[in-house]
C-alpha cells in the first residue's frame, strides 16, 4: 500500500515509524484545527489556522529554526498571511487553550505509556 521505501523503514526502524504515525494522528493539522474549533473561547480560525501556528512554533521549540520569524520565512507560502498576522494569532492563543491541548493530548497518549513502561512519578499532585 505505501510502497517499498516505507516497507524498508518499517523493517529497519519500526519504533520510529510507529512514533511518527502516532504523532501525526494526534497532532495532525486536521485534528488540531478541529480540536481548536471546539476548545477556543475568544479566538477563531480565519486566515491563520491553529495548526499553522503549531507547525511554525514547533520548528522553534525543536530548535530547527532560531525564531518564529525564521520559521515563517521558510514556510510563508503555507501560512497564507503576513508575519504580523501570525504573531497576532500566536499572541492571542488563550492560556486555557494551551493547557487543554496538553491535557487532551496526554489523555490520548496515556494508554501507550504503561505498555512501554514509561510511567514516571507526577511532578505535581493531581
N, CA, C and O atoms as a GROMACS GRO file, in nm:
protein
  504
    1UNK      N    1   0.082  -0.119   0.000
    1UNK     CA    2   0.000   0.000   0.000
    1UNK      C    3   0.087   0.126   0.000
    1UNK      O    4   0.061   0.217  -0.078
    2UNK      N    5   0.188   0.133   0.086
    2UNK     CA    6   0.268   0.254   0.096
    2UNK      C    7   0.401   0.243   0.022
    2UNK      O    8   0.478   0.340   0.022
    3UNK      N    9   0.429   0.133  -0.039
    3UNK     CA   10   0.547   0.123  -0.122
    3UNK      C   11   0.667   0.061  -0.056
    3UNK      O   12   0.670   0.035   0.064
    4UNK      N   13   0.766   0.038  -0.139
    4UNK     CA   14   0.887  -0.031  -0.095
    4UNK      C   15   0.970   0.054   0.001
    4UNK      O   16   1.029   0.000   0.095
    5UNK      N   17   0.977   0.184  -0.021
    5UNK     CA   18   1.057   0.270   0.066
    5UNK      C   19   1.001   0.266   0.208
    5UNK      O   20   1.077   0.254   0.304
    6UNK      N   21   0.870   0.277   0.220
    6UNK     CA   22   0.807   0.271   0.351
    6UNK      C   23   0.833   0.135   0.417
    6UNK      O   24   0.861   0.129   0.537
    7UNK      N   25   0.824   0.029   0.340
    7UNK     CA   26   0.847  -0.106   0.392
    7UNK      C   27   0.989  -0.118   0.449
    7UNK      O   28   1.009  -0.185   0.550
    8UNK      N   29   1.086  -0.054   0.386
    8UNK     CA   30   1.223  -0.057   0.437
    8UNK      C   31   1.233   0.014   0.571
    8UNK      O   32   1.301  -0.033   0.662
    9UNK      N   33   1.164   0.128   0.584
    9UNK     CA   34   1.165   0.197   0.712
    9UNK      C   35   1.102   0.111   0.821
    9UNK      O   36   1.154   0.103   0.932
   10UNK      N   37   0.990   0.048   0.790
   10UNK     CA   38   0.923  -0.039   0.886
   10UNK      C   39   1.015  -0.153   0.928
   10UNK      O   40   1.022  -0.189   1.045
   11UNK      N   41   1.084  -0.209   0.832
   11UNK     CA   42   1.175  -0.321   0.861
   11UNK      C   43   1.296  -0.278   0.944
   11UNK      O   44   1.335  -0.349   1.037
   12UNK      N   45   1.355  -0.165   0.910
   12UNK     CA   46   1.479  -0.122   0.975
   12UNK      C   47   1.456  -0.044   1.105
   12UNK      O   48   1.539  -0.051   1.197
   13UNK      N   49   1.345   0.028   1.114
   13UNK     CA   50   1.322   0.113   1.231
   13UNK      C   51   1.173   0.122   1.264
   13UNK      O   52   1.113   0.228   1.251
   14UNK      N   53   1.113   0.010   1.307
   14UNK     CA   54   0.968   0.009   1.329
   14UNK      C   55   0.922   0.106   1.438
   14UNK      O   56   0.813   0.163   1.427
   15UNK      N   57   1.001   0.126   1.542
   15UNK     CA   58   0.960   0.216   1.650
   15UNK      C   59   0.947   0.359   1.599
   15UNK      O   60   0.850   0.427   1.630
   16UNK      N   61   1.044   0.404   1.520
   16UNK     CA   62   1.037   0.542   1.469
   16UNK      C   63   0.917   0.560   1.377
   16UNK      O   64   0.855   0.666   1.377
   17UNK      N   65   0.883   0.458   1.300
   17UNK     CA   66   0.766   0.465   1.213
   17UNK      C   67   0.638   0.473   1.297
   17UNK      O   68   0.548   0.551   1.266
   18UNK      N   69   0.631   0.394   1.404
   18UNK     CA   70   0.512   0.395   1.490
   18UNK      C   71   0.499   0.529   1.563
   18UNK      O   72   0.389   0.584   1.574
   19UNK      N   73   0.610   0.582   1.612
   19UNK     CA   74   0.607   0.711   1.682
   19UNK      C   75   0.562   0.820   1.586
   19UNK      O   76   0.477   0.902   1.620
   20UNK      N   77   0.619   0.822   1.467
   20UNK     CA   78   0.582   0.923   1.368
   20UNK      C   79   0.433   0.915   1.334
   20UNK      O   80   0.364   1.017   1.330
   21UNK      N   81   0.385   0.794   1.310
   21UNK     CA   82   0.244   0.776   1.278
   21UNK      C   83   0.153   0.820   1.392
   21UNK      O   84   0.050   0.884   1.368
   22UNK      N   85   0.190   0.788   1.513
   22UNK     CA   86   0.112   0.827   1.631
   22UNK      C   87   0.109   0.979   1.645
   22UNK      O   88   0.003   1.037   1.667
   23UNK      N   89   0.225   1.041   1.633
   23UNK     CA   90   0.230   1.188   1.646
   23UNK      C   91   0.153   1.257   1.535
   23UNK      O   92   0.086   1.358   1.560
   24UNK      N   93   0.160   1.204   1.414
   24UNK     CA   94   0.084   1.266   1.305
   24UNK      C   95  -0.066   1.250   1.326
   24UNK      O   96  -0.143   1.338   1.290
   25UNK      N   97  -0.107   1.140   1.385
   25UNK     CA   98  -0.250   1.122   1.412
   25UNK      C   99  -0.296   1.216   1.523
   25UNK      O  100  -0.401   1.281   1.511
   26UNK      N  101  -0.220   1.224   1.629
   26UNK     CA  102  -0.258   1.304   1.745
   26UNK      C  103  -0.237   1.454   1.722
   26UNK      O  104  -0.314   1.536   1.772
   27UNK      N  105  -0.134   1.489   1.646
   27UNK     CA  106  -0.101   1.630   1.626
   27UNK      C  107  -0.111   1.672   1.480
   27UNK      O  108  -0.053   1.773   1.440
   28UNK      N  109  -0.184   1.598   1.400
   28UNK     CA  110  -0.205   1.632   1.260
   28UNK      C  111  -0.287   1.759   1.245
   28UNK      O  112  -0.365   1.795   1.334
   29UNK      N  113  -0.271   1.827   1.133
   29UNK     CA  114  -0.335   1.957   1.110
   29UNK      C  115  -0.487   1.951   1.125
   29UNK      O  116  -0.545   2.034   1.196
   30UNK      N  117  -0.551   1.857   1.060
   30UNK     CA  118  -0.699   1.849   1.067
   30UNK      C  119  -0.745   1.826   1.210
   30UNK      O  120  -0.842   1.886   1.256
   31UNK      N  121  -0.675   1.738   1.279
   31UNK     CA  122  -0.710   1.705   1.418
   31UNK      C  123  -0.694   1.828   1.508
   31UNK      O  124  -0.781   1.858   1.589
   32UNK      N  125  -0.581   1.898   1.492
   32UNK     CA  126  -0.556   2.019   1.574
   32UNK      C  127  -0.659   2.128   1.545
   32UNK      O  128  -0.709   2.192   1.638
   33UNK      N  129  -0.690   2.150   1.418
   33UNK     CA  130  -0.785   2.256   1.384
   33UNK      C  131  -0.926   2.225   1.434
   33UNK      O  132  -0.997   2.314   1.481
   34UNK      N  133  -0.966   2.100   1.424
   34UNK     CA  134  -1.098   2.061   1.477
   34UNK      C  135  -1.101   2.075   1.628
   34UNK      O  136  -1.200   2.123   1.684
   35UNK      N  137  -0.994   2.033   1.694
   35UNK     CA  138  -0.986   2.046   1.839
   35UNK      C  139  -0.991   2.194   1.879
   35UNK      O  140  -1.062   2.229   1.973
   36UNK      N  141  -0.918   2.279   1.808
   36UNK     CA  142  -0.915   2.422   1.838
   36UNK      C  143  -1.055   2.484   1.824
   36UNK      O  144  -1.096   2.564   1.907
   37UNK      N  145  -1.125   2.447   1.720
   37UNK     CA  146  -1.260   2.500   1.698
   37UNK      C  147  -1.353   2.464   1.814
   37UNK      O  148  -1.441   2.542   1.848
   38UNK      N  149  -1.334   2.347   1.873
   38UNK     CA  150  -1.417   2.306   1.987
   38UNK      C  151  -1.374   2.371   2.117
   38UNK      O  152  -1.456   2.387   2.207
   39UNK      N  153  -1.246   2.408   2.130
   39UNK     CA  154  -1.189   2.449   2.258
   39UNK      C  155  -1.178   2.600   2.277
   39UNK      O  156  -1.208   2.651   2.386
   40UNK      N  157  -1.137   2.671   2.175
   40UNK     CA  158  -1.112   2.816   2.188
   40UNK      C  159  -1.241   2.889   2.225
   40UNK      O  160  -1.349   2.855   2.176
   41UNK      N  161  -1.228   2.988   2.311
   41UNK     CA  162  -1.345   3.065   2.353
   41UNK      C  163  -1.352   3.200   2.283
   41UNK      O  164  -1.459   3.239   2.236
   42UNK      N  165  -1.239   3.272   2.274
   42UNK     CA  166  -1.238   3.404   2.213
   42UNK      C  167  -1.178   3.402   2.072
   42UNK      O  168  -1.226   3.471   1.982
   43UNK      N  169  -1.076   3.324   2.056
   43UNK     CA  170  -1.007   3.322   1.927
   43UNK      C  171  -1.084   3.234   1.828
   43UNK      O  172  -1.158   3.144   1.868
   44UNK      N  173  -1.066   3.262   1.701
   44UNK     CA  174  -1.135   3.187   1.598
   44UNK      C  175  -1.041   3.164   1.480
   44UNK      O  176  -0.948   3.242   1.459
   45UNK      N  177  -1.066   3.060   1.404
   45UNK     CA  178  -0.984   3.038   1.285
   45UNK      C  179  -1.030   3.132   1.173
   45UNK      O  180  -1.150   3.140   1.145
   46UNK      N  181  -0.939   3.199   1.113
   46UNK     CA  182  -0.970   3.282   0.998
   46UNK      C  183  -0.869   3.245   0.891
   46UNK      O  184  -0.881   3.139   0.829
   47UNK      N  185  -0.772   3.330   0.868
   47UNK     CA  186  -0.670   3.301   0.768
   47UNK      C  187  -0.562   3.210   0.824
   47UNK      O  188  -0.521   3.114   0.759
   48UNK      N  189  -0.515   3.240   0.945
   48UNK     CA  190  -0.409   3.161   1.007
   48UNK      C  191  -0.473   3.056   1.098
   48UNK      O  192  -0.534   3.090   1.200
   49UNK      N  193  -0.458   2.931   1.060
   49UNK     CA  194  -0.517   2.822   1.137
   49UNK      C  195  -0.429   2.788   1.257
   49UNK      O  196  -0.309   2.815   1.257
   50UNK      N  197  -0.489   2.730   1.359
   50UNK     CA  198  -0.414   2.690   1.477
   50UNK      C  199  -0.305   2.590   1.440
   50UNK      O  200  -0.195   2.595   1.495
   51UNK      N  201  -0.333   2.499   1.349
   51UNK     CA  202  -0.233   2.400   1.308
   51UNK      C  203  -0.112   2.468   1.244
   51UNK      O  204   0.000   2.418   1.256
   52UNK      N  205  -0.132   2.579   1.178
   52UNK     CA  206  -0.021   2.654   1.119
   52UNK      C  207   0.065   2.716   1.228
   52UNK      O  208   0.187   2.710   1.222
   53UNK      N  209   0.001   2.776   1.327
   53UNK     CA  210   0.074   2.833   1.440
   53UNK      C  211   0.152   2.722   1.510
   53UNK      O  212   0.269   2.741   1.544
   54UNK      N  213   0.090   2.609   1.531
   54UNK     CA  214   0.156   2.496   1.596
   54UNK      C  215   0.277   2.451   1.515
   54UNK      O  216   0.384   2.428   1.571
   55UNK      N  217   0.262   2.439   1.384
   55UNK     CA  218   0.371   2.393   1.299
   55UNK      C  219   0.489   2.491   1.302
   55UNK      O  220   0.604   2.449   1.314
   56UNK      N  221   0.460   2.620   1.291
   56UNK     CA  222   0.566   2.721   1.294
   56UNK      C  223   0.636   2.720   1.429
   56UNK      O  224   0.759   2.719   1.436
   57UNK      N  225   0.558   2.720   1.535
   57UNK     CA  226   0.617   2.724   1.669
   57UNK      C  227   0.696   2.597   1.700
   57UNK      O  228   0.797   2.603   1.771
   58UNK      N  229   0.652   2.484   1.650
   58UNK     CA  230   0.726   2.360   1.676
   58UNK      C  231   0.865   2.363   1.613
   58UNK      O  232   0.958   2.302   1.666
   59UNK      N  233   0.881   2.434   1.503
   59UNK     CA  234   1.015   2.449   1.444
   59UNK      C  235   1.108   2.524   1.538
   59UNK      O  236   1.228   2.498   1.543
   60UNK      N  237   1.052   2.617   1.611
   60UNK     CA  238   1.132   2.695   1.707
   60UNK      C  239   1.158   2.612   1.832
   60UNK      O  240   1.271   2.607   1.881
   61UNK      N  241   1.056   2.548   1.883
   61UNK     CA  242   1.068   2.468   2.006
   61UNK      C  243   1.169   2.355   1.988
   61UNK      O  244   1.248   2.328   2.079
   62UNK      N  245   1.167   2.290   1.873
   62UNK     CA  246   1.259   2.179   1.848
   62UNK      C  247   1.393   2.226   1.791
   62UNK      O  248   1.475   2.146   1.746
   63UNK      N  249   1.412   2.357   1.793
   63UNK     CA  250   1.539   2.421   1.752
   63UNK      C  251   1.576   2.393   1.607
   63UNK      O  252   1.695   2.389   1.572
   64UNK      N  253   1.476   2.374   1.523
   64UNK     CA  254   1.502   2.364   1.380
   64UNK      C  255   1.524   2.503   1.322
   64UNK      O  256   1.596   2.520   1.223
   65UNK      N  257   1.460   2.602   1.385
   65UNK     CA  258   1.473   2.742   1.347
   65UNK      C  259   1.496   2.823   1.473
   65UNK      O  260   1.444   2.788   1.579
   66UNK      N  261   1.574   2.932   1.464
   66UNK     CA  262   1.606   3.009   1.583
   66UNK      C  263   1.494   3.102   1.631
   66UNK      O  264   1.496   3.148   1.745
   67UNK      N  265   1.396   3.128   1.545
   67UNK     CA  266   1.289   3.222   1.583
   67UNK      C  267   1.164   3.196   1.501
   67UNK      O  268   1.167   3.127   1.399
   68UNK      N  269   1.054   3.254   1.546
   68UNK     CA  270   0.928   3.245   1.471
   68UNK      C  271   0.946   3.311   1.335
   68UNK      O  272   0.898   3.260   1.234
   69UNK      N  273   1.016   3.423   1.332
   69UNK     CA  274   1.040   3.494   1.207
   69UNK      C  275   1.114   3.405   1.105
   69UNK      O  276   1.077   3.400   0.988
   70UNK      N  277   1.219   3.334   1.151
   70UNK     CA  278   1.295   3.245   1.062
   70UNK      C  279   1.208   3.129   1.013
   70UNK      O  280   1.214   3.093   0.895
   71UNK      N  281   1.128   3.073   1.101
   71UNK     CA  282   1.038   2.964   1.061
   71UNK      C  283   0.934   3.014   0.962
   71UNK      O  284   0.901   2.945   0.866
   72UNK      N  285   0.883   3.134   0.985
   72UNK     CA  286   0.785   3.194   0.894
   72UNK      C  287   0.845   3.212   0.755
   72UNK      O  288   0.782   3.179   0.655
   73UNK      N  289   0.967   3.264   0.750
   73UNK     CA  290   1.032   3.288   0.620
   73UNK      C  291   1.039   3.161   0.536
   73UNK      O  292   1.018   3.164   0.415
   74UNK      N  293   1.067   3.048   0.602
   74UNK     CA  294   1.076   2.922   0.529
   74UNK      C  295   0.941   2.863   0.492
   74UNK      O  296   0.932   2.778   0.403
   75UNK      N  297   0.835   2.908   0.558
   75UNK     CA  298   0.702   2.849   0.535
   75UNK      C  299   0.596   2.954   0.505
   75UNK      O  300   0.477   2.927   0.522
   76UNK      N  301   0.635   3.071   0.460
   76UNK     CA  302   0.539   3.180   0.436
   76UNK      C  303   0.429   3.140   0.338
   76UNK      O  304   0.314   3.181   0.353
   77UNK      N  305   0.464   3.059   0.239
   77UNK     CA  306   0.364   3.016   0.141
   77UNK      C  307   0.256   2.928   0.204
   77UNK      O  308   0.143   2.927   0.158
   78UNK      N  309   0.291   2.854   0.308
   78UNK     CA  310   0.194   2.767   0.376
   78UNK      C  311   0.111   2.844   0.479
   78UNK      O  312  -0.002   2.804   0.510
   79UNK      N  313   0.167   2.952   0.533
   79UNK     CA  314   0.095   3.031   0.634
   79UNK      C  315  -0.022   3.104   0.570
   79UNK      O  316  -0.131   3.107   0.626
   80UNK      N  317   0.001   3.162   0.454
   80UNK     CA  318  -0.107   3.230   0.383
   80UNK      C  319  -0.146   3.364   0.442
   80UNK      O  320  -0.254   3.416   0.412
   81UNK      N  321  -0.060   3.421   0.525
   81UNK     CA  322  -0.087   3.552   0.586
   81UNK      C  323   0.047   3.616   0.620
   81UNK      O  324   0.153   3.554   0.607
   82UNK      N  325   0.041   3.739   0.663
   82UNK     CA  326   0.163   3.812   0.696
   82UNK      C  327   0.223   3.763   0.828
   82UNK      O  328   0.158   3.695   0.906
   83UNK      N  329   0.349   3.799   0.848
   83UNK     CA  330   0.416   3.766   0.974
   83UNK      C  331   0.344   3.830   1.092
   83UNK      O  332   0.333   3.770   1.198
   84UNK      N  333   0.296   3.951   1.073
   84UNK     CA  334   0.222   4.021   1.179
   84UNK      C  335   0.095   3.944   1.215
   84UNK      O  336   0.060   3.931   1.332
   85UNK      N  337   0.027   3.892   1.114
   85UNK     CA  338  -0.094   3.812   1.141
   85UNK      C  339  -0.060   3.685   1.219
   85UNK      O  340  -0.133   3.645   1.309
   86UNK      N  341   0.053   3.624   1.184
   86UNK     CA  342   0.096   3.505   1.257
   86UNK      C  343   0.126   3.539   1.402
   86UNK      O  344   0.084   3.468   1.493
   87UNK      N  345   0.200   3.649   1.424
   87UNK     CA  346   0.229   3.691   1.562
   87UNK      C  347   0.101   3.726   1.638
   87UNK      O  348   0.088   3.692   1.756
   88UNK      N  349   0.007   3.791   1.572
   88UNK     CA  350  -0.121   3.824   1.639
   88UNK      C  351  -0.195   3.697   1.680
   88UNK      O  352  -0.250   3.690   1.790
   89UNK      N  353  -0.195   3.598   1.592
   89UNK     CA  354  -0.261   3.472   1.625
   89UNK      C  355  -0.189   3.404   1.742
   89UNK      O  356  -0.253   3.355   1.835
   90UNK      N  357  -0.057   3.401   1.736
   90UNK     CA  358   0.023   3.339   1.841
   90UNK      C  359   0.002   3.410   1.974
   90UNK      O  360  -0.013   3.345   2.077
   91UNK      N  361   0.003   3.543   1.973
   91UNK     CA  362  -0.016   3.620   2.096
   91UNK      C  363  -0.158   3.607   2.151
   91UNK      O  364  -0.181   3.629   2.270
   92UNK      N  365  -0.252   3.572   2.064
   92UNK     CA  366  -0.390   3.562   2.109
   92UNK      C  367  -0.432   3.425   2.158
   92UNK      O  368  -0.545   3.408   2.204
   93UNK      N  369  -0.342   3.328   2.151
   93UNK     CA  370  -0.379   3.193   2.199
   93UNK      C  371  -0.407   3.201   2.349
   93UNK      O  372  -0.323   3.243   2.428
   94UNK      N  373  -0.525   3.160   2.385
   94UNK     CA  374  -0.569   3.170   2.524
   94UNK      C  375  -0.497   3.067   2.611
   94UNK      O  376  -0.468   2.956   2.567
   95UNK      N  377  -0.470   3.105   2.735
   95UNK     CA  378  -0.399   3.017   2.827
   95UNK      C  379  -0.473   2.885   2.845
   95UNK      O  380  -0.411   2.778   2.845
   96UNK      N  381  -0.604   2.892   2.859
   96UNK     CA  382  -0.679   2.767   2.880
   96UNK      C  383  -0.670   2.678   2.755
   96UNK      O  384  -0.678   2.556   2.767
   97UNK      N  385  -0.654   2.737   2.638
   97UNK     CA  386  -0.641   2.658   2.515
   97UNK      C  387  -0.512   2.577   2.517
   97UNK      O  388  -0.512   2.459   2.484
   98UNK      N  389  -0.404   2.641   2.557
   98UNK     CA  390  -0.274   2.571   2.565
   98UNK      C  391  -0.280   2.459   2.668
   98UNK      O  392  -0.233   2.348   2.642
   99UNK      N  393  -0.338   2.488   2.783
   99UNK     CA  394  -0.349   2.386   2.889
   99UNK      C  395  -0.438   2.270   2.842
   99UNK      O  396  -0.407   2.154   2.868
  100UNK      N  397  -0.546   2.303   2.774
  100UNK     CA  398  -0.637   2.199   2.726
  100UNK      C  399  -0.571   2.113   2.619
  100UNK      O  400  -0.597   1.993   2.611
  101UNK      N  401  -0.485   2.172   2.538
  101UNK     CA  402  -0.414   2.094   2.436
  101UNK      C  403  -0.323   1.991   2.503
  101UNK      O  404  -0.323   1.874   2.465
  102UNK      N  405  -0.247   2.034   2.600
  102UNK     CA  406  -0.157   1.942   2.671
  102UNK      C  407  -0.239   1.833   2.740
  102UNK      O  408  -0.205   1.714   2.732
  103UNK      N  409  -0.345   1.872   2.807
  103UNK     CA  410  -0.429   1.775   2.878
  103UNK      C  411  -0.493   1.674   2.782
  103UNK      O  412  -0.492   1.554   2.809
  104UNK      N  413  -0.547   1.720   2.671
  104UNK     CA  414  -0.615   1.628   2.579
  104UNK      C  415  -0.517   1.535   2.509
  104UNK      O  416  -0.547   1.418   2.489
  105UNK      N  417  -0.401   1.586   2.472
  105UNK     CA  418  -0.301   1.500   2.407
  105UNK      C  419  -0.246   1.399   2.507
  105UNK      O  420  -0.223   1.284   2.472
  106UNK      N  421  -0.225   1.441   2.632
  106UNK     CA  422  -0.178   1.349   2.735
  106UNK      C  423  -0.281   1.239   2.759
  106UNK      O  424  -0.245   1.122   2.773
  107UNK      N  425  -0.407   1.275   2.763
  107UNK     CA  426  -0.514   1.177   2.781
  107UNK      C  427  -0.514   1.076   2.667
  107UNK      O  428  -0.532   0.956   2.688
  108UNK      N  429  -0.495   1.126   2.547
  108UNK     CA  430  -0.497   1.037   2.431
  108UNK      C  431  -0.374   0.946   2.425
  108UNK      O  432  -0.383   0.832   2.379
  109UNK      N  433  -0.261   0.995   2.472
  109UNK     CA  434  -0.138   0.917   2.464
  109UNK      C  435  -0.108   0.832   2.589
  109UNK      O  436  -0.021   0.746   2.585
  110UNK      N  437  -0.180   0.856   2.698
  110UNK     CA  438  -0.157   0.783   2.822
  110UNK      C  439  -0.166   0.631   2.805
  110UNK      O  440  -0.084   0.560   2.864
  111UNK      N  441  -0.259   0.577   2.728
  111UNK     CA  442  -0.264   0.431   2.714
  111UNK      C  443  -0.137   0.370   2.653
  111UNK      O  444  -0.116   0.249   2.664
  112UNK      N  445  -0.054   0.450   2.591
  112UNK     CA  446   0.071   0.398   2.534
  112UNK      C  447   0.184   0.392   2.635
  112UNK      O  448   0.282   0.320   2.615
  113UNK      N  449   0.172   0.466   2.744
  113UNK     CA  450   0.281   0.479   2.840
  113UNK      C  451   0.304   0.349   2.917
  113UNK      O  452   0.418   0.304   2.929
  114UNK      N  453   0.200   0.289   2.970
  114UNK     CA  454   0.215   0.167   3.051
  114UNK      C  455   0.278   0.052   2.972
  114UNK      O  456   0.373  -0.010   3.020
  115UNK      N  457   0.228   0.020   2.853
  115UNK     CA  458   0.289  -0.092   2.779
  115UNK      C  459   0.437  -0.067   2.744
  115UNK      O  460   0.514  -0.162   2.728
  116UNK      N  461   0.475   0.058   2.734
  116UNK     CA  462   0.615   0.090   2.703
  116UNK      C  463   0.699   0.110   2.829
  116UNK      O  464   0.817   0.145   2.823
  117UNK      N  465   0.634   0.088   2.946
  117UNK     CA  466   0.698   0.105   3.076
  117UNK      C  467   0.762   0.243   3.091
  117UNK      O  468   0.877   0.257   3.135
  118UNK      N  469   0.684   0.344   3.052
  118UNK     CA  470   0.735   0.481   3.056
  118UNK      C  471   0.675   0.565   3.167
  118UNK      O  472   0.697   0.686   3.170
  119UNK      N  473   0.599   0.504   3.258
  119UNK     CA  474   0.535   0.580   3.365
  119UNK      C  475   0.640   0.642   3.458
  119UNK      O  476   0.740   0.579   3.490
  120UNK      N  477   0.614   0.764   3.500
  120UNK     CA  478   0.701   0.836   3.592
  120UNK      C  479   0.614   0.896   3.702
  120UNK      O  480   0.494   0.917   3.683
  121UNK      N  481   0.675   0.924   3.815
  121UNK     CA  482   0.602   0.988   3.924
  121UNK      C  483   0.562   1.128   3.880
  121UNK      O  484   0.639   1.195   3.813
  122UNK      N  485   0.441   1.172   3.916
  122UNK     CA  486   0.398   1.307   3.877
  122UNK      C  487   0.485   1.415   3.942
  122UNK      O  488   0.527   1.401   4.056
  123UNK      N  489   0.511   1.520   3.868
  123UNK     CA  490   0.588   1.633   3.920
  123UNK      C  491   0.506   1.714   4.019
  123UNK      O  492   0.558   1.770   4.116
  124UNK      N  493   0.375   1.721   3.991
  124UNK     CA  494   0.284   1.796   4.077
  124UNK      C  495   0.168   1.705   4.115
  124UNK      O  496   0.132   1.615   4.039
  125UNK      N  497   0.108   1.728   4.231
  125UNK     CA  498  -0.008   1.646   4.266
  125UNK      C  499  -0.123   1.670   4.170
  125UNK      O  500  -0.148   1.783   4.128
  126UNK      N  501  -0.194   1.561   4.136
  126UNK     CA  502  -0.310   1.571   4.051
  126UNK      C  503  -0.277   1.574   3.907
  126UNK      O  504  -0.366   1.582   3.823
   0.00000   0.00000   0.00000
